[in-house]
Amino acid sequence: MKCLLVEDDQALARELSQALRDGDWLVEHAANGQDADFLVRTEAYDTLILDVGLPDGDGTRWLSAWREDGIDLPVLILTARERWADKAAGFTAGADDYVTKPFESAEVLFRLRALVRRSHGHAHPVLKVGELSLDTHTQHVTLAGRPVGLTAQETRLLGYLMHAAPRVVSRTELSEHVYDRDHEPDSNVIDVQVSRLRRKLGSWRIATLRGQGYRLLSEEPATE
């Protein structure tokens, strides 16, 4: 999953970015609202962490503008303000969740995972597609109750397909959400990693729809 972190405190941004990367997130950072505004309008993200106290305007003002323009990705607000009125302003602007500074990085990760799951219609922290399961907290994958050894990149790819299932996911969407913007793969790299997942999970489990992309299946198609 890819997250945009909007935070002007450089030390906090570095700490939180590292915690997110350690949690297997792709992270991009903006130090002000103007840079964040450009990124959310030109790049694809799964969620956004937004500091309220930005140098070029209150974060809730930027968020309100994004919501008015139809940018609906899940947003977690960070703030040092503890008054309920300030929190209410954030929710009114379109925030999905709120964390008050100081906080533990682990709390932010738990809340982000929950936001992304719910945005895809999943309430439980363990994603299930047929006999395939992925614990979004530990990143452990099991098939029919047995652990499956995957690389970090394979886990990210599978996780995105599981969040999206049964929807078809294009190569472009996978490239934007699963891979770092500075190291976006060509289609052959994605095909190779999908092929490896098929060998480990069963060849039928990831279907290719020509000209459209990939779909994760919950059961093996019937053969005529």
Accessible surface in RSA format (square Angstrom, percent):
REM  Atomic radii and reference values for relative SASA: ProtOr
REM  Chains: A
REM  Algorithm: Lee & Richards
REM  Probe-radius: 1.40
REM  Slices: 20
REM RES _ NUM      All-atoms   Total-Side   Main-Chain    Non-polar    All polar
REM                ABS   REL    ABS   REL    ABS   REL    ABS   REL    ABS   REL
RES MET A   1    26.45  13.7  19.05  12.6   7.40  17.6  19.05  16.2   7.40   9.8
RES LYS A   2     2.56   1.2   2.56   1.6   0.00   0.0   0.88   0.8   1.68   1.8
RES CYS A   3     0.00   0.0   0.00   0.0   0.00   0.0   0.00   0.0   0.00   0.0
RES LEU A   4     0.00   0.0   0.00   0.0   0.00   0.0   0.00   0.0   0.00   0.0
RES LEU A   5     0.00   0.0   0.00   0.0   0.00   0.0   0.00   0.0   0.00   0.0
RES VAL A   6     0.00   0.0   0.00   0.0   0.00   0.0   0.00   0.0   0.00   0.0
RES GLU A   7     0.46   0.3   0.46   0.4   0.00   0.0   0.02   0.0   0.44   0.4
RES ASP A   8    54.19  38.0  40.06  39.9  14.13  33.4   5.92  13.9  48.27  48.1
RES ASP A   9    68.88  48.3  60.17  59.9   8.71  20.6  20.66  48.6  48.22  48.1
RES GLN A  10    86.51  48.4  82.29  60.1   4.21  10.0  46.04  98.0  40.46  30.7
RES ALA A  11    62.01  57.0  53.98  83.3   8.03  18.3  55.22  77.8   6.79  18.0
RES LEU A  12    32.41  18.0  29.76  21.3   2.65   6.6  31.89  22.4   0.52   1.4
RES ALA A  13     3.17   2.9   2.72   4.2   0.45   1.0   3.17   4.5   0.00   0.0
RES ARG A  14   157.91  66.3 149.26  76.1   8.65  20.6  75.32 102.9  82.59  50.1
RES GLU A  15   107.63  61.8  96.50  73.0  11.14  26.5  40.12  77.6  67.51  55.1
RES LEU A  16     0.22   0.1   0.22   0.2   0.00   0.0   0.22   0.2   0.00   0.0
RES SER A  17     7.36   6.2   7.36   9.8   0.00   0.0   4.35   9.3   3.01   4.2
RES GLN A  18    94.51  52.9  94.51  69.1   0.00   0.0  40.16  85.5  54.35  41.2
RES ALA A  19    21.40  19.7  14.16  21.8   7.24  16.5  19.21  27.1   2.19   5.8
RES LEU A  20     0.00   0.0   0.00   0.0   0.00   0.0   0.00   0.0   0.00   0.0
RES ARG A  21   122.63  51.5 107.20  54.6  15.43  36.7  41.90  57.3  80.73  48.9
RES ASP A  22   109.79  76.9  71.98  71.6  37.80  89.4  32.70  77.0  77.09  76.9
RES GLY A  23    13.82  17.0   0.00   N/A  13.82  17.0  11.43  31.4   2.39   5.3
RES ASP A  24    28.66  20.1  21.10  21.0   7.55  17.9  14.03  33.0  14.62  14.6
RES TRP A  25    14.89   6.0   9.72   4.7   5.17  12.1   6.17   3.3   8.73  14.2
RES LEU A  26    22.58  12.6  21.11  15.1   1.47   3.7  22.58  15.9   0.00   0.0
RES VAL A  27     9.07   6.0   0.19   0.2   8.89  21.4   0.19   0.2   8.89  24.1
RES GLU A  28    22.89  13.1  18.35  13.9   4.55  10.8  20.88  40.4   2.01   1.6
RES HIS A  29    68.86  37.6  40.83  28.4  28.03  71.7  19.89  20.5  48.97  57.0
RES ALA A  30     3.67   3.4   0.10   0.1   3.58   8.1   3.67   5.2   0.00   0.0
RES ALA A  31    30.01  27.6  26.80  41.4   3.21   7.3  26.80  37.7   3.21   8.5
RES ASN A  32    37.12  25.6  37.12  35.9   0.00   0.0   4.66  11.2  32.47  31.4
RES GLY A  33     0.00   0.0   0.00   N/A   0.00   0.0   0.00   0.0   0.00   0.0
RES GLN A  34   128.43  71.8 126.97  92.8   1.47   3.5  29.69  63.2  98.74  74.9
RES ASP A  35    70.19  49.2  68.01  67.7   2.18   5.2  13.45  31.6  56.74  56.6
RES ALA A  36     0.00   0.0   0.00   0.0   0.00   0.0   0.00   0.0   0.00   0.0
RES ASP A  37    31.54  22.1  31.54  31.4   0.00   0.0   0.62   1.4  30.92  30.8
RES PHE A  38   131.42  65.8 126.22  78.2   5.20  13.5 131.20  79.5   0.22   0.6
RES LEU A  39    18.86  10.5  18.86  13.5   0.00   0.0  18.86  13.2   0.00   0.0
RES VAL A  40    13.89   9.1   0.54   0.5  13.34  32.2   1.23   1.1  12.66  34.3
RES ARG A  41   108.73  45.7  72.36  36.9  36.37  86.6  45.51  62.2  63.21  38.3
RES THR A  42    75.19  53.5  40.61  41.2  34.58  82.4  48.82  65.6  26.37  39.9
RES GLU A  43    53.77  30.9  37.35  28.3  16.42  39.1   5.06   9.8  48.71  39.8
RES ALA A  44    24.09  22.1  15.09  23.3   9.00  20.5  21.53  30.3   2.56   6.8
RES TYR A  45    16.95   7.9   1.29   0.7  15.66  40.8   1.29   1.0  15.66  19.3
RES ASP A  46    11.41   8.0   4.15   4.1   7.26  17.2   5.29  12.4   6.12   6.1
RES THR A  47     0.00   0.0   0.00   0.0   0.00   0.0   0.00   0.0   0.00   0.0
RES LEU A  48     0.00   0.0   0.00   0.0   0.00   0.0   0.00   0.0   0.00   0.0
RES ILE A  49     0.00   0.0   0.00   0.0   0.00   0.0   0.00   0.0   0.00   0.0
RES LEU A  50     0.00   0.0   0.00   0.0   0.00   0.0   0.00   0.0   0.00   0.0
RES ASP A  51     5.23   3.7   5.23   5.2   0.00   0.0   0.00   0.0   5.23   5.2
RES VAL A  52     2.06   1.4   2.06   1.9   0.00   0.0   2.06   1.8   0.00   0.0
RES GLY A  53    42.23  52.1   0.00   N/A  42.23  52.1  28.12  77.2  14.11  31.6
RES LEU A  54    14.84   8.3   0.00   0.0  14.84  37.3   0.49   0.3  14.36  38.6
RES PRO A  55    95.92  69.9  50.64  46.2  45.27 164.6  63.14  52.1  32.77 203.7
RES ASP A  56    50.57  35.4  34.45  34.3  16.12  38.1  42.97 101.1   7.60   7.6
RES GLY A  57    23.55  29.0   0.00   N/A  23.55  29.0  18.88  51.8   4.66  10.4
RES ASP A  58    48.34  33.9  36.88  36.7  11.46  27.1  27.59  64.9  20.75  20.7
RES GLY A  59     0.00   0.0   0.00   N/A   0.00   0.0   0.00   0.0   0.00   0.0
RES THR A  60    22.99  16.4  22.02  22.3   0.97   2.3   6.89   9.3  16.09  24.3
RES ARG A  61   133.17  55.9 125.03  63.7   8.13  19.4  71.79  98.1  61.38  37.2
RES TRP A  62    38.49  15.4  37.93  18.4   0.56   1.3  38.49  20.5   0.00   0.0
RES LEU A  63     0.33   0.2   0.33   0.2   0.00   0.0   0.33   0.2   0.00   0.0
RES SER A  64    38.26  32.3  37.32  49.8   0.94   2.2  14.87  31.7  23.39  32.8
RES ALA A  65    39.28  36.1  35.87  55.4   3.40   7.7  38.30  53.9   0.98   2.6
RES TRP A  66     0.84   0.3   0.84   0.4   0.00   0.0   0.84   0.4   0.00   0.0
RES ARG A  67    58.58  24.6  41.63  21.2  16.95  40.4  33.69  46.0  24.89  15.1
RES GLU A  68   144.47  82.9 105.47  79.8  39.00  92.9  45.91  88.8  98.56  80.5
RES ASP A  69    87.44  61.2  54.25  54.0  33.19  78.5  18.01  42.4  69.42  69.2
RES GLY A  70    58.30  71.9   0.00   N/A  58.30  71.9  35.79  98.2  22.51  50.4
RES ILE A  71    30.30  17.2  25.53  19.0   4.77  11.5  30.07  21.6   0.24   0.6
RES ASP A  72   124.71  87.4 105.16 104.7  19.55  46.2  31.88  75.0  92.83  92.6
RES LEU A  73    22.72  12.7  16.91  12.1   5.81  14.6  21.74  15.3   0.98   2.6
RES PRO A  74    15.58  11.4  13.89  12.7   1.69   6.2  15.58  12.9   0.00   0.0
RES VAL A  75     0.45   0.3   0.45   0.4   0.00   0.0   0.45   0.4   0.00   0.0
RES LEU A  76     0.00   0.0   0.00   0.0   0.00   0.0   0.00   0.0   0.00   0.0
RES ILE A  77     0.00   0.0   0.00   0.0   0.00   0.0   0.00   0.0   0.00   0.0
RES LEU A  78     0.00   0.0   0.00   0.0   0.00   0.0   0.00   0.0   0.00   0.0
RES THR A  79     2.34   1.7   1.39   1.4   0.94   2.2   0.94   1.3   1.39   2.1
RES ALA A  80    74.54  68.5  53.44  82.5  21.10  48.0  53.64  75.5  20.90  55.4
RES ARG A  81    97.27  40.8  90.70  46.2   6.58  15.7  33.43  45.7  63.84  38.7
RES GLU A  82   126.67  72.7 107.15  81.1  19.52  46.5  33.37  64.6  93.29  76.2
RES ARG A  83   161.13  67.7 153.89  78.4   7.24  17.2  75.69 103.5  85.44  51.8
RES TRP A  84   174.08  69.9 165.21  80.0   8.87  20.8 142.49  76.0  31.60  51.3
RES ALA A  85    59.35  54.6  45.85  70.8  13.50  30.7  50.12  70.6   9.23  24.4
RES ASP A  86    25.48  17.8  21.51  21.4   3.97   9.4   2.23   5.3  23.24  23.2
RES LYS A  87    57.60  28.1  57.60  35.3   0.00   0.0  10.46   9.4  47.14  50.2
RES ALA A  88    30.34  27.9  28.00  43.2   2.34   5.3  29.87  42.1   0.47   1.2
RES ALA A  89    51.53  47.4  40.55  62.6  10.97  25.0  47.76  67.3   3.77  10.0
RES GLY A  90     0.00   0.0   0.00   N/A   0.00   0.0   0.00   0.0   0.00   0.0
RES PHE A  91    85.28  42.7  70.86  43.9  14.42  37.5  71.17  43.2  14.11  40.4
RES THR A  92   121.62  86.5  88.76  90.0  32.86  78.3  74.49 100.1  47.13  71.3
RES ALA A  93    13.75  12.6   4.86   7.5   8.90  20.2  10.59  14.9   3.17   8.4
RES GLY A  94    21.11  26.0   0.00   N/A  21.11  26.0  17.70  48.6   3.42   7.7
RES ALA A  95    10.84  10.0   0.00   0.0  10.84  24.7   0.00   0.0  10.84  28.7
RES ASP A  96    70.51  49.4  43.34  43.1  27.16  64.2   9.47  22.3  61.04  60.9
RES ASP A  97    27.82  19.5  27.60  27.5   0.22   0.5   3.74   8.8  24.08  24.0
RES TYR A  98    19.78   9.2  10.53   6.0   9.25  24.1   9.32   7.0  10.46  12.9
RES VAL A  99     4.46   2.9   1.27   1.2   3.19   7.7   4.46   3.9   0.00   0.0
RES THR A 100    36.10  25.7  25.20  25.6  10.90  26.0  21.10  28.3  15.00  22.7
RES LYS A 101    45.17  22.0  39.26  24.1   5.90  14.1  23.39  21.1  21.78  23.2
RES PRO A 102   135.54  98.8 113.03 103.0  22.51  81.8 118.59  97.9  16.95 105.3
RES PHE A 103    39.50  19.8   5.78   3.6  33.71  87.7  15.68   9.5  23.82  68.2
RES GLU A 104   131.75  75.6 129.83  98.2   1.93   4.6  48.56  93.9  83.19  67.9
RES SER A 105    24.48  20.7  20.24  27.0   4.24   9.8  14.95  31.8   9.53  13.3
RES ALA A 106    57.67  53.0  49.75  76.8   7.92  18.0  54.38  76.6   3.29   8.7
RES GLU A 107    64.19  36.9  58.99  44.6   5.20  12.4  29.05  56.2  35.14  28.7
RES VAL A 108     0.00   0.0   0.00   0.0   0.00   0.0   0.00   0.0   0.00   0.0
RES LEU A 109    17.95  10.0  17.95  12.8   0.00   0.0  17.95  12.6   0.00   0.0
RES PHE A 110   102.38  51.2  99.52  61.6   2.86   7.4  99.76  60.5   2.62   7.5
RES ARG A 111    82.19  34.5  79.24  40.4   2.95   7.0  14.71  20.1  67.48  40.9
RES LEU A 112     0.00   0.0   0.00   0.0   0.00   0.0   0.00   0.0   0.00   0.0
RES ARG A 113    26.71  11.2  24.30  12.4   2.40   5.7  10.15  13.9  16.56  10.0
RES ALA A 114    14.88  13.7  14.88  23.0   0.00   0.0  14.88  21.0   0.00   0.0
RES LEU A 115    16.23   9.0  13.96  10.0   2.27   5.7  14.12   9.9   2.11   5.7
RES VAL A 116     2.59   1.7   2.59   2.3   0.00   0.0   2.59   2.3   0.00   0.0
RES ARG A 117    11.85   5.0  11.85   6.0   0.00   0.0   0.51   0.7  11.34   6.9
RES ARG A 118   149.77  62.9 130.87  66.7  18.90  45.0  47.74  65.2 102.03  61.8
RES SER A 119    65.90  55.7  20.99  28.0  44.91 103.5  29.87  63.6  36.03  50.5
RES HIS A 120    57.35  31.3  31.18  21.7  26.17  66.9  22.98  23.7  34.37  40.0
RES GLY A 121    69.89  86.2   0.00   N/A  69.89  86.2  36.79 101.0  33.10  74.1
RES HIS A 122    44.32  24.2  40.17  27.9   4.15  10.6  28.52  29.4  15.79  18.4
RES ALA A 123    77.59  71.3  63.14  97.4  14.45  32.9  63.44  89.3  14.15  37.5
RES HIS A 124   115.58  63.2 108.55  75.4   7.03  18.0  81.77  84.3  33.81  39.3
RES PRO A 125    40.50  29.5  40.50  36.9   0.00   0.0  40.50  33.4   0.00   0.0
RES VAL A 126    39.65  26.1  32.61  29.5   7.04  17.0  32.61  28.3   7.04  19.1
RES LEU A 127     2.48   1.4   1.03   0.7   1.45   3.7   2.48   1.7   0.00   0.0
RES LYS A 128   144.59  70.5 118.79  72.9  25.80  61.4  60.97  54.9  83.62  89.1
RES VAL A 129    14.96   9.8  11.40  10.3   3.56   8.6  14.84  12.9   0.13   0.3
RES GLY A 130    44.47  54.8   0.00   N/A  44.47  54.8  19.47  53.4  25.00  56.0
RES GLU A 131   109.78  63.0  98.72  74.7  11.06  26.3  40.81  78.9  68.98  56.3
RES LEU A 132     0.08   0.0   0.08   0.1   0.00   0.0   0.08   0.1   0.00   0.0
RES SER A 133    19.66  16.6  19.66  26.2   0.00   0.0   7.98  17.0  11.68  16.4
RES LEU A 134     3.54   2.0   3.54   2.5   0.00   0.0   3.54   2.5   0.00   0.0
RES ASP A 135    39.58  27.7  38.47  38.3   1.11   2.6   8.60  20.2  30.98  30.9
RES THR A 136     6.84   4.9   6.80   6.9   0.04   0.1   6.84   9.2   0.00   0.0
RES HIS A 137    61.51  33.6  45.46  31.6  16.05  41.1  32.84  33.8  28.67  33.4
RES THR A 138    70.07  49.8  48.99  49.7  21.08  50.2  55.14  74.1  14.93  22.6
RES GLN A 139    55.73  31.2  46.87  34.3   8.85  21.1  24.46  52.1  31.27  23.7
RES HIS A 140   125.32  68.5 119.53  83.1   5.79  14.8  76.85  79.2  48.47  56.4
RES VAL A 141     5.90   3.9   1.35   1.2   4.55  11.0   1.35   1.2   4.55  12.3
RES THR A 142    40.72  29.0  40.63  41.2   0.09   0.2  31.05  41.7   9.66  14.6
RES LEU A 143    35.12  19.6  32.50  23.3   2.62   6.6  32.50  22.8   2.62   7.0
RES ALA A 144    61.85  56.9  31.69  48.9  30.16  68.6  43.18  60.8  18.68  49.5
RES GLY A 145    66.07  81.5   0.00   N/A  66.07  81.5  34.18  93.8  31.89  71.4
RES ARG A 146   183.28  77.0 182.89  93.2   0.39   0.9  55.08  75.3 128.19  77.7
RES PRO A 147   118.96  86.7  98.51  89.8  20.46  74.4  98.58  81.4  20.38 126.7
RES VAL A 148    26.33  17.3  12.97  11.7  13.37  32.2  16.32  14.2  10.01  27.2
RES GLY A 149    63.27  78.0   0.00   N/A  63.27  78.0  43.39 119.1  19.88  44.5
RES LEU A 150    33.54  18.7   1.45   1.0  32.09  80.7   3.82   2.7  29.72  80.0
RES THR A 151    75.07  53.4  66.46  67.4   8.61  20.5  71.20  95.6   3.87   5.8
RES ALA A 152    60.24  55.4  45.38  70.0  14.87  33.8  51.68  72.8   8.56  22.7
RES GLN A 153    35.80  20.0  33.93  24.8   1.87   4.5  20.28  43.2  15.52  11.8
RES GLU A 154     4.19   2.4   4.19   3.2   0.00   0.0   1.37   2.6   2.82   2.3
RES THR A 155     9.55   6.8   8.99   9.1   0.56   1.3   2.13   2.9   7.42  11.2
RES ARG A 156    46.32  19.4  39.34  20.1   6.98  16.6   7.85  10.7  38.48  23.3
RES LEU A 157     0.00   0.0   0.00   0.0   0.00   0.0   0.00   0.0   0.00   0.0
RES LEU A 158     0.00   0.0   0.00   0.0   0.00   0.0   0.00   0.0   0.00   0.0
RES GLY A 159     6.51   8.0   0.00   N/A   6.51   8.0   6.51  17.9   0.00   0.0
RES TYR A 160     6.69   3.1   6.16   3.5   0.53   1.4   0.86   0.6   5.83   7.2
RES LEU A 161     1.76   1.0   0.61   0.4   1.15   2.9   0.61   0.4   1.15   3.1
RES MET A 162     0.25   0.1   0.00   0.0   0.25   0.6   0.00   0.0   0.25   0.3
RES HIS A 163    13.48   7.4  11.26   7.8   2.23   5.7   9.74  10.0   3.74   4.4
RES ALA A 164     7.62   7.0   0.02   0.0   7.60  17.3   1.78   2.5   5.84  15.5
RES ALA A 165    20.69  19.0   5.43   8.4  15.26  34.7   5.60   7.9  15.09  40.0
RES PRO A 166   106.79  77.8 103.98  94.8   2.80  10.2 103.99  85.9   2.79  17.4
RES ARG A 167   109.28  45.9  99.13  50.5  10.15  24.2  73.40 100.3  35.87  21.7
RES VAL A 168    31.35  20.6  19.57  17.7  11.78  28.4  19.57  17.0  11.78  31.9
RES VAL A 169     0.41   0.3   0.41   0.4   0.00   0.0   0.41   0.4   0.00   0.0
RES SER A 170    40.61  34.3  38.72  51.7   1.88   4.3  29.99  63.9  10.62  14.9
RES ARG A 171    82.44  34.6  78.95  40.2   3.50   8.3  27.85  38.1  54.60  33.1
RES THR A 172    89.49  63.7  83.86  85.0   5.63  13.4  52.33  70.3  37.16  56.2
RES GLU A 173    33.70  19.3  32.38  24.5   1.32   3.1  15.74  30.4  17.96  14.7
RES LEU A 174     0.00   0.0   0.00   0.0   0.00   0.0   0.00   0.0   0.00   0.0
RES SER A 175    14.95  12.6  14.95  20.0   0.00   0.0   9.75  20.8   5.21   7.3
RES GLU A 176    65.66  37.7  65.37  49.5   0.29   0.7  14.48  28.0  51.19  41.8
RES HIS A 177    21.79  11.9  21.79  15.1   0.00   0.0  10.99  11.3  10.79  12.6
RES VAL A 178     0.23   0.2   0.14   0.1   0.09   0.2   0.14   0.1   0.09   0.2
RES TYR A 179    13.60   6.4  12.19   6.9   1.41   3.7  13.60  10.2   0.00   0.0
RES ASP A 180    50.88  35.6  46.57  46.3   4.32  10.2  13.16  31.0  37.73  37.6
RES ARG A 181    94.22  39.6  80.67  41.1  13.55  32.3  14.88  20.3  79.34  48.1
RES ASP A 182   118.56  83.1  87.05  86.6  31.51  74.5  24.37  57.4  94.19  93.9
RES HIS A 183   141.44  77.3 122.24  85.0  19.20  49.1  97.62 100.6  43.82  51.0
RES GLU A 184    83.46  47.9  54.55  41.3  28.91  68.8  12.16  23.5  71.30  58.2
RES PRO A 185    25.91  18.9   4.61   4.2  21.30  77.4  12.86  10.6  13.05  81.1
RES ASP A 186    92.36  64.7  78.53  78.2  13.82  32.7  44.36 104.4  48.00  47.9
RES SER A 187    60.71  51.3  52.86  70.5   7.85  18.1  21.03  44.8  39.67  55.6
RES ASN A 188    95.83  66.1  94.51  91.3   1.32   3.2  25.22  60.7  70.61  68.2
RES VAL A 189    58.60  38.6  57.17  51.8   1.43   3.5  58.60  50.9   0.00   0.0
RES ILE A 190     2.35   1.3   2.35   1.7   0.00   0.0   2.35   1.7   0.00   0.0
RES ASP A 191    50.39  35.3  45.13  44.9   5.26  12.4  22.74  53.5  27.64  27.6
RES VAL A 192    60.95  40.1  58.15  52.6   2.80   6.8  60.85  52.9   0.10   0.3
RES GLN A 193    22.58  12.6  22.58  16.5   0.00   0.0   1.79   3.8  20.78  15.8
RES VAL A 194     0.61   0.4   0.61   0.6   0.00   0.0   0.61   0.5   0.00   0.0
RES SER A 195    43.01  36.3  41.97  56.0   1.04   2.4  19.85  42.3  23.16  32.4
RES ARG A 196   103.96  43.6 103.56  52.8   0.40   0.9  12.06  16.5  91.90  55.7
RES LEU A 197     0.00   0.0   0.00   0.0   0.00   0.0   0.00   0.0   0.00   0.0
RES ARG A 198    56.57  23.8  55.25  28.2   1.32   3.2  17.49  23.9  39.08  23.7
RES ARG A 199   175.13  73.5 136.54  69.6  38.59  91.9  75.65 103.4  99.47  60.3
RES LYS A 200    85.30  41.6  61.38  37.7  23.92  57.0  54.22  48.8  31.08  33.1
RES LEU A 201     3.43   1.9   0.00   0.0   3.43   8.6   1.38   1.0   2.06   5.5
RES GLY A 202    25.11  31.0   0.00   N/A  25.11  31.0  22.91  62.9   2.20   4.9
RES SER A 203    86.91  73.4  73.47  98.0  13.45  31.0  40.89  87.1  46.02  64.5
RES TRP A 204    63.41  25.4  50.01  24.2  13.40  31.5  49.12  26.2  14.29  23.2
RES ARG A 205    13.99   5.9  13.99   7.1   0.00   0.0   0.20   0.3  13.79   8.4
RES ILE A 206     2.12   1.2   0.16   0.1   1.96   4.7   0.16   0.1   1.96   5.3
RES ALA A 207    28.85  26.5  22.28  34.4   6.57  14.9  28.85  40.6   0.00   0.0
RES THR A 208    71.94  51.2  42.97  43.6  28.98  69.1  39.29  52.8  32.66  49.4
RES LEU A 209    39.82  22.2  34.93  25.0   4.89  12.3  38.88  27.3   0.94   2.5
RES ARG A 210   227.03  95.3 201.80 102.9  25.23  60.1  82.92 113.3 144.12  87.3
RES GLY A 211    83.63 103.1   0.00   N/A  83.63 103.1  43.28 118.8  40.35  90.4
RES GLN A 212   107.05  59.9  90.56  66.2  16.49  39.3  33.64  71.6  73.42  55.7
RES GLY A 213     1.94   2.4   0.00   N/A   1.94   2.4   1.30   3.6   0.65   1.4
RES TYR A 214     3.84   1.8   3.84   2.2   0.00   0.0   1.79   1.3   2.04   2.5
RES ARG A 215    80.36  33.7  80.16  40.9   0.21   0.5   7.12   9.7  73.24  44.4
RES LEU A 216     3.22   1.8   0.00   0.0   3.22   8.1   0.00   0.0   3.22   8.7
RES LEU A 217    33.70  18.8  32.22  23.1   1.48   3.7  33.68  23.7   0.02   0.1
RES SER A 218    63.38  53.6  49.58  66.2  13.81  31.8  22.17  47.2  41.21  57.7
RES GLU A 219   133.25  76.5 126.16  95.4   7.09  16.9  41.92  81.1  91.33  74.6
RES GLU A 220   107.53  61.7  87.16  65.9  20.37  48.5  19.79  38.3  87.75  71.6
RES PRO A 221    74.74  54.5  59.68  54.4  15.06  54.7  70.32  58.1   4.42  27.5
RES ALA A 222   103.15  94.8  66.61 102.8  36.54  83.1  76.10 107.2  27.05  71.7
RES THR A 223   127.77  90.9  96.48  97.8  31.29  74.6  69.06  92.8  58.71  88.8
RES GLU A 224   223.77 128.5 146.54 110.9  77.23 183.9  95.64 185.0 128.13 104.6
END  Absolute sums over single chains surface
CHAIN  1 A    11062.9       8728.7       2334.1       5721.5       5341.3
END  Absolute sums over all chains
TOTAL         11062.9       8728.7       2334.1       5721.5       5341.3
